Amino acid sequence: QVQLQESGPGLVKPSQTLSLTCTVSGGSITRNEYYWSWIRQPPGKGLEWMGAIGYSGSTYYSPSLKSRTSISRDTSKNQFTLQLSSVTPEDTAVYYCARSNNVRSNWYVGIVQTKDFGSWGQGTQVTVSS
């Protein structure tokens, strides 16, 4: 069974770049048919899809975050990484990585459901503060 684990700093200063890594075990991130996403949940708010990287390396981004977001992967380590630039306190959230069988069109308009993803990491809290 695939397992996902997020890692990265828990505290980031405003204007800096947030960088998180998702390590995948029990399945290859290059396996045909899977997509690997970053999702976040700010305090008191719903899930927000940030973007994804597909099995072929293609990337997909939320329109609202596209200018600040970059998702890449290291296939030798079976990891994929999120970078979010120019962070503000509004980027404080629990950040999750997750796996899905596709990239849904509703994600691009802010509609995200837990059931859209077959596997989730446990999440990591990131606070943006000076």
TINURO-727393 format. One record per residue (C-alpha): z, x negated, y. Coordinates in steps of 0.001 Angstrom, whole numbers, plus 500000, padded with zeros to 6 digits. Layout:
! residues N
ZXY...
! end
This chain:
! residues 130
500000500000500000499052498653503404501832497646505769501588496912509495504080494959511591504031494540515351505374491401517008505624490066520522507959489741523499510214492645524311510310491898528023507363491201530299507403490654534059505265492777536382501734491442536970501844489400533764499824489981530592501444491739527662500380490311524306501234491877520949500131491054517423499860493351514430500094491642511059498569493594508194499541493151504568498329494912501451494785495332502713492117493423504617491305494344508217487651493623507404487508496185504625484748498654505199485738502063506645488996501224508436489793501041512133492851499386513618494410500849516745497056500235519338499024503284520465501962503489522827504623506006523735506331505715527124509881507065527349509886510854527405506106511092526996503598511609524207501442509196522272498703507359524148495827505729522284494932502413523911492072501160521832490903499995518426488996497331516576486834498251513636486229496534510304483081494954511717484845493683514826483536496361517186486018497417519842486781500802521362488938501400524442490638504247526228488757504837529490492005504874531438493047501426530186489714499754529509489788497560532598493114496006531550492905496009527762491487493588525233491760493862521462490782490989519189491407489874515647492068486820513514490607487545510108492050484349508611495552485670509340494688489358508810495994490127512299494749491952515350496030491492518866496494493554522011496387492084525489497220494292528472496867492619531844498501493253535211501371495214533726503682497401535799506937499183534907504756502182533950503584500158530951507097500232529506506782501899526107507123501613522381503898500022521155502528500811517698499669499518515613498055501883513141495143502350510760492647505176510640489411506063508878487531506636512105487755506612515895488175510193517041486514511538520153489687513382521181491468510079521649489202509327524604490522512414526402494167511725525645494703513899522589496428511848519890498282513095516849500406511197514379498314512596511514495180510953512935496417507706511381497139507015507745499422504036508264501686502976511108503761499986512059507402500580512917506768500055516626508087497537519105509765498225522440508213496500525433509912496683528802508198495626531997510772494474534498511476491603536826
! end
